[in-house]
């Protein structure tokens, strides 16, 4: 899961006291098809051991593109 926290300016959404942020969610269905979406999620949805980074600007690189298409065997687990 690729995730970026919003800058600490302006109003932020809250879910039971959790800060909300946009995340690129990549999922794999039973039939093997890969879906992608940008979702507003809470920190408590992140798997144990993940690290949050405060990001001002971001882009996608080659390996991010491979993850989006399901290629390269880079994604080990799906949500």
C-alpha positions as CSV (number, residue, x, y, z in Angstrom):
1,X,0.0,0.0,0.0
2,X,1.4,3.4,-0.9
3,X,0.2,6.1,1.3
4,X,0.9,9.8,1.9
5,X,-0.2,11.9,4.8
6,X,-1.6,15.4,4.0
7,X,0.4,18.5,5.0
8,X,-0.5,19.7,8.4
9,X,-2.3,22.7,7.1
10,X,-6.1,23.2,7.0
11,X,-8.9,20.9,8.2
12,X,-8.3,17.2,8.4
13,X,-10.9,14.4,8.4
14,X,-11.2,12.3,11.4
15,X,-12.5,8.7,12.0
16,X,-12.8,7.9,15.7
17,X,-9.9,10.2,16.5
18,X,-7.7,8.9,13.6
19,X,-6.2,11.3,11.1
20,X,-7.6,10.6,7.5
21,X,-5.3,10.7,4.5
22,X,-5.4,9.7,0.8
23,X,-3.9,6.4,-0.1
24,X,-3.3,4.5,-3.4
25,X,-4.9,1.1,-2.7
26,X,-4.0,-1.8,-5.0
27,X,-6.1,-5.0,-4.6
28,X,-6.2,-8.4,-6.2
29,X,-9.5,-10.2,-6.7
30,X,-10.1,-14.0,-6.5
31,X,-9.9,-14.2,-10.3
32,X,-6.4,-12.6,-10.2
33,X,-7.5,-9.2,-11.6
34,X,-5.8,-6.1,-10.1
35,X,-7.8,-3.0,-9.2
36,X,-6.5,0.4,-8.1
37,X,-8.2,3.3,-6.3
38,X,-7.4,6.4,-4.4
39,X,-9.2,6.3,-1.1
40,X,-9.5,8.3,2.0
41,X,-8.4,6.0,4.9
42,X,-7.5,6.2,8.6
43,X,-4.2,5.4,10.1
44,X,-5.7,2.3,11.9
45,X,-6.3,0.7,8.5
46,X,-2.5,0.4,7.9
47,X,-0.9,-3.0,8.6
48,X,1.2,-3.4,11.8
49,X,4.8,-2.2,11.3
50,X,4.1,0.4,8.5
51,X,5.8,3.7,8.8
52,X,4.1,7.1,8.1
53,X,6.0,9.8,6.3
54,X,4.8,13.4,6.2
55,X,4.9,14.2,2.4
56,X,4.6,17.6,0.7
57,X,4.9,16.4,-2.9
58,X,5.1,13.0,-4.5
59,X,5.2,11.3,-7.9
60,X,5.0,7.7,-9.1
61,X,8.1,5.9,-10.4
62,X,8.7,2.8,-12.6
63,X,8.2,0.3,-9.7
64,X,5.0,2.1,-8.6
65,X,3.7,1.5,-12.2
66,X,4.6,-2.2,-12.0
67,X,2.6,-2.4,-8.7
68,X,-0.4,-0.8,-10.4
69,X,-0.4,-3.4,-13.2
70,X,0.4,-6.4,-11.0
71,X,3.7,-6.9,-12.8
72,X,7.1,-7.5,-11.4
73,X,6.0,-9.5,-8.4
74,X,6.6,-6.5,-6.1
75,X,3.4,-6.7,-4.1
76,X,3.7,-9.4,-1.4
77,X,0.3,-9.0,0.3
78,X,-3.0,-7.2,-0.7
79,X,-5.4,-5.6,1.7
